């Protein structure tokens, strides 16, 4: 994990998955440049034996596809798709960075599309439908899309469960009443919460003792 990604994370936020576009995307981007480099290198190398100035011209012309190939490799390397326990992050750019976030709370649906070749070579498109103004985020030809989708949905479910657990513990515990007639009923309610796992045995015994002392 790079320092740049680490600086993007919030407090108690952790990375669950990092992926990129499939390697086919990189190969399809640089195959023409590799072909031109080989063609220019071989052609001008052959001609250089007869005309020496052509060798220098060949080296200059080879720099063009070489530079574009390096650029394509850097673009592919720096485009990352990250799933954390709070959001989905898309990062792109070599020097200038573009970061797009999709909060898991606002994710309404996830659509995955895999062609025949995508299933064979394990790549596909992931579309995230959100309730934000952006509407949808489309990640094209990412590697292992099934794992990406599963990690995102599991993180969303875990976040929902953590959020639901907080009000249960705060609202289901009955208030301690000072009325003596209410104390037996409150003890029964506390015992029910203990059996459900909302209260620990220690918490139940402490509350029970406090109520019995008021009788």
C-alpha positions as CSV (number, residue, x, y, z in Angstrom):
1,X,0.0,0.0,0.0
2,X,1.5,3.3,-1.1
3,X,1.7,6.4,1.2
4,X,-0.8,8.2,-1.1
5,X,-3.4,5.5,-0.5
6,X,-2.7,5.4,3.2
7,X,-3.3,9.2,3.4
8,X,-6.8,8.7,1.9
9,X,-8.0,6.4,4.6
10,X,-10.1,7.7,7.5
11,X,-9.7,6.7,11.1
12,X,-10.4,3.0,11.7
13,X,-10.8,2.5,7.9
14,X,-9.1,-0.5,6.5
15,X,-8.5,-1.8,3.0
16,X,-10.2,-5.1,2.1
17,X,-9.2,-5.4,-1.6
18,X,-7.1,-3.7,-4.2
19,X,-7.3,-4.5,-7.9
20,X,-6.6,-3.1,-11.3
21,X,-7.9,-3.5,-14.8
22,X,-7.1,-6.9,-16.3
23,X,-3.6,-7.3,-17.8
24,X,-5.3,-7.7,-21.2
25,X,-6.0,-4.0,-21.1
26,X,-2.3,-3.2,-20.7
27,X,-1.3,-5.7,-23.3
28,X,-3.8,-4.3,-25.9
29,X,-2.4,-0.8,-25.1
30,X,1.3,-1.6,-25.7
31,X,1.2,-4.3,-28.4
32,X,1.3,-1.7,-31.2
33,X,4.2,0.2,-29.5
34,X,6.2,-3.1,-29.1
35,X,5.6,-3.9,-32.7
36,X,6.8,-0.5,-33.9
37,X,9.9,-0.7,-31.7
38,X,10.8,-4.1,-33.1
39,X,10.0,-2.9,-36.7
40,X,12.0,0.3,-36.4
41,X,14.9,-1.4,-34.5
42,X,15.2,-4.2,-37.0
43,X,14.6,-2.1,-40.1
44,X,16.9,0.7,-39.3
45,X,19.5,-1.7,-37.9
46,X,19.6,-3.4,-41.2
47,X,19.9,-0.2,-43.1
48,X,22.5,1.2,-40.8
49,X,25.0,-1.2,-42.2
50,X,24.8,0.6,-45.5
51,X,24.0,4.1,-44.4
52,X,25.3,5.1,-41.0
53,X,23.2,8.2,-40.4
54,X,20.0,6.1,-40.6
55,X,21.1,4.4,-37.4
56,X,20.7,7.7,-35.4
57,X,17.4,8.4,-37.1
58,X,16.2,5.0,-36.2
59,X,17.0,5.6,-32.5
60,X,15.2,8.9,-32.5
61,X,12.1,7.4,-34.1
62,X,12.1,4.4,-31.6
63,X,11.8,6.9,-28.8
64,X,8.3,7.8,-29.8
65,X,6.7,4.3,-29.3
66,X,8.9,3.7,-26.3
67,X,7.7,6.8,-24.5
68,X,4.1,6.0,-25.3
69,X,4.6,2.4,-24.0
70,X,6.0,3.7,-20.8
71,X,3.1,6.1,-20.4
72,X,0.5,3.3,-21.0
73,X,2.3,1.1,-18.4
74,X,2.2,3.9,-15.8
75,X,-1.5,4.7,-16.5
76,X,-2.4,1.0,-16.0
77,X,-0.3,0.7,-12.9
78,X,-1.7,3.9,-11.2
79,X,-5.4,3.1,-12.0
80,X,-6.6,1.2,-8.9
81,X,-9.9,0.1,-7.5
82,X,-10.0,-0.2,-3.7
83,X,-12.7,-1.7,-1.4
84,X,-12.5,-0.6,2.2
85,X,-14.9,-1.3,5.1
86,X,-16.5,2.1,4.4
87,X,-16.4,2.9,0.7
88,X,-15.2,2.0,-2.8
89,X,-12.3,4.2,-4.1
90,X,-11.2,4.6,-7.7
91,X,-7.8,6.2,-8.2
92,X,-6.3,7.2,-11.6
93,X,-3.5,9.5,-12.8
94,X,0.2,9.5,-12.9
95,X,1.2,12.9,-11.6
96,X,-2.3,14.5,-11.3
97,X,-4.5,12.2,-9.3
98,X,-8.2,11.7,-9.6
99,X,-10.0,10.0,-6.7
100,X,-13.7,9.0,-6.9
101,X,-15.4,7.6,-3.8
102,X,-18.6,5.7,-3.5
103,X,-19.9,5.3,0.1
104,X,-21.1,1.8,0.9
105,X,-24.1,3.3,2.7
106,X,-25.2,4.9,-0.6
107,X,-24.7,1.8,-2.8
108,X,-28.1,0.7,-4.0
109,X,-27.2,-2.0,-6.4
110,X,-24.2,-3.6,-8.1
111,X,-24.2,-4.9,-11.7
112,X,-21.6,-7.2,-13.1
113,X,-21.2,-8.0,-16.8
114,X,-18.8,-10.7,-18.0
115,X,-18.6,-11.8,-21.6
116,X,-17.6,-15.3,-22.7
117,X,-13.9,-14.3,-22.8
118,X,-14.3,-12.4,-19.6
119,X,-15.4,-15.5,-17.8
120,X,-12.6,-17.5,-19.4
121,X,-9.8,-15.0,-18.5
122,X,-11.5,-13.7,-15.3
123,X,-12.3,-10.0,-16.1
124,X,-15.5,-8.0,-16.4
125,X,-17.3,-4.7,-15.9
126,X,-18.6,-3.6,-12.5
127,X,-21.3,-0.9,-12.3
128,X,-22.1,0.6,-8.9
129,X,-25.5,2.3,-8.6
130,X,-25.6,4.8,-5.8
131,X,-28.0,7.3,-4.3
132,X,-25.5,10.1,-4.8
133,X,-25.6,12.8,-7.5
134,X,-23.2,10.9,-9.6
135,X,-25.7,8.1,-10.0
136,X,-23.4,5.3,-11.1
137,X,-19.8,4.4,-11.3
138,X,-18.6,2.0,-14.1
139,X,-15.3,0.1,-13.7
140,X,-14.4,-1.5,-17.0
141,X,-12.5,-4.8,-17.5
142,X,-11.2,-5.1,-13.9
143,X,-9.5,-8.3,-12.9
144,X,-11.4,-10.9,-10.8
145,X,-14.8,-9.0,-10.8
146,X,-16.6,-11.7,-8.8
147,X,-14.2,-11.2,-5.9
148,X,-14.5,-7.4,-6.1
149,X,-18.3,-7.6,-6.0
150,X,-18.3,-10.1,-3.1
151,X,-15.9,-8.0,-1.0
152,X,-18.0,-4.9,-1.6
153,X,-21.3,-6.5,-0.7
154,X,-19.8,-8.2,2.4
155,X,-18.4,-4.9,3.6
156,X,-21.8,-3.2,3.1
157,X,-23.6,-5.9,5.0
158,X,-21.0,-5.8,7.9
159,X,-21.4,-2.0,8.1
160,X,-25.2,-2.3,8.2
161,X,-25.0,-4.9,11.0
162,X,-22.6,-2.7,13.0
163,X,-25.0,0.2,12.6
164,X,-28.0,-1.8,13.7
165,X,-26.3,-3.2,16.8
166,X,-25.8,0.3,18.4
167,X,-29.5,1.3,18.8
168,X,-30.4,-2.2,20.0
169,X,-28.2,-1.9,23.0
170,X,-29.2,1.6,23.7
171,X,-33.0,1.4,23.4
172,X,-33.9,-2.1,24.4
173,X,-32.6,-1.9,28.0
174,X,-35.5,-0.8,30.2
175,X,-35.1,2.2,32.4
176,X,-34.8,1.4,36.1
177,X,-37.9,2.5,37.9
178,X,-38.2,3.4,41.5
179,X,-41.7,1.9,41.9
180,X,-41.6,-1.3,44.0
181,X,-44.4,-2.9,42.0
182,X,-42.4,-2.5,38.8
183,X,-39.2,-4.2,40.0
184,X,-40.2,-7.9,39.5
185,X,-41.3,-7.0,35.9
186,X,-38.1,-5.1,35.2
187,X,-36.0,-8.1,36.5
188,X,-37.9,-10.3,34.1
189,X,-37.1,-8.0,31.2
190,X,-33.5,-7.8,32.2
191,X,-33.4,-11.6,32.3
192,X,-34.9,-11.8,28.8
193,X,-32.2,-9.4,27.5
194,X,-29.6,-11.5,29.1
195,X,-30.9,-14.7,27.4
196,X,-30.8,-12.8,24.0
197,X,-27.2,-11.8,24.5
198,X,-27.9,-8.1,24.8
199,X,-26.8,-8.0,28.4
200,X,-23.9,-10.0,29.8
201,X,-24.3,-12.0,33.0
202,X,-22.3,-9.5,34.9
203,X,-24.5,-6.6,33.7
204,X,-27.6,-8.5,34.5
205,X,-26.5,-9.4,38.1
206,X,-25.5,-5.8,38.7
207,X,-28.8,-4.4,37.5
208,X,-30.7,-7.1,39.4
209,X,-28.9,-6.2,42.7
210,X,-29.6,-2.5,42.2
211,X,-33.4,-3.2,41.8
212,X,-33.6,-5.6,44.7
213,X,-32.0,-3.0,47.0
214,X,-34.9,-0.7,46.2
215,X,-37.6,-3.1,47.3
